[in-house]
């Protein structure tokens, strides 16, 4: 099996192709193939990395867990603020 990601209007499509049909598929979709691999995981990792790279190029900033303003380092909601009952 071989897997490809190709554009599909405004979305993307993962195509699963039998090894014996790869050559035909590649000729037909030659200019549309964005990523290819031997597993779905492989093409998704490549796709994800390209999206992350585009995001970095557009924003000029790379994600940093140290600067995450989410709940990291926060206390669970069940803890009391002063350690006692209110």
C-alpha positions as CSV (number, residue, x, y, z in Angstrom):
1,X,0.0,0.0,0.0
2,X,1.0,3.6,-0.6
3,X,-0.7,6.7,0.6
4,X,-0.9,10.2,-0.9
5,X,-2.4,13.5,0.1
6,X,-3.9,15.5,-2.7
7,X,-6.0,18.7,-2.7
8,X,-9.8,18.3,-2.9
9,X,-11.4,21.7,-3.6
10,X,-10.9,23.6,-0.3
11,X,-9.8,20.5,1.6
12,X,-7.4,17.6,1.3
13,X,-7.9,13.9,0.5
14,X,-5.8,10.9,1.6
15,X,-5.7,8.4,-1.2
16,X,-4.8,4.8,-0.6
17,X,-3.3,3.1,-3.6
18,X,-2.3,-0.5,-4.3
19,X,1.4,-1.0,-5.1
20,X,0.6,-2.2,-8.6
21,X,-1.4,0.9,-9.3
22,X,1.1,3.5,-8.0
23,X,2.6,4.3,-11.5
24,X,-0.9,4.9,-13.0
25,X,-1.9,7.0,-10.0
26,X,1.3,9.1,-10.1
27,X,0.9,9.8,-13.8
28,X,-2.8,10.8,-13.3
29,X,-2.2,13.0,-10.2
30,X,1.4,14.0,-10.9
31,X,0.9,17.8,-10.3
32,X,-1.5,17.4,-7.4
33,X,0.4,15.0,-5.1
34,X,1.4,17.0,-2.0
35,X,2.8,14.1,0.1
36,X,3.3,10.4,-0.2
37,X,4.3,7.6,2.1
38,X,4.0,4.0,3.0
39,X,1.6,4.6,5.8
40,X,-1.2,7.0,6.8
41,X,0.9,8.1,9.7
42,X,3.8,9.0,7.5
43,X,1.8,11.2,5.2
44,X,0.0,12.9,8.2
45,X,3.3,13.6,9.9
46,X,4.6,15.2,6.7
47,X,1.4,17.2,6.3
48,X,1.4,18.3,9.9
49,X,5.0,19.4,9.7
50,X,4.3,21.5,6.6
51,X,1.3,23.2,8.2
52,X,3.4,24.0,11.3
53,X,6.1,25.4,9.1
54,X,3.6,27.6,7.2
55,X,2.3,28.8,10.5
56,X,5.8,29.7,11.7
57,X,6.5,31.5,8.5
58,X,3.3,33.5,8.6
59,X,3.5,34.4,12.3
60,X,7.3,34.5,12.7
61,X,6.9,32.7,16.0
62,X,7.4,29.1,16.9
63,X,5.2,27.5,19.6
64,X,6.9,27.4,22.9
65,X,5.4,25.4,25.8
66,X,7.2,27.7,28.3
67,X,5.1,30.6,27.0
68,X,1.8,28.7,26.9
69,X,-0.8,30.8,28.7
70,X,-3.2,27.8,29.2
71,X,-3.7,25.9,32.4
72,X,-0.1,24.5,32.5
73,X,1.2,25.0,36.0
74,X,-2.3,25.9,37.3
75,X,-4.0,24.2,40.2
76,X,-6.8,21.8,39.8
77,X,-10.3,23.3,40.3
78,X,-11.0,21.1,43.3
79,X,-8.1,22.6,45.4
80,X,-9.0,25.4,47.7
81,X,-7.2,28.7,47.6
82,X,-6.2,29.0,51.2
83,X,-6.1,25.3,52.1
84,X,-9.2,25.5,54.3
85,X,-12.9,25.4,53.9
86,X,-14.7,28.6,53.1
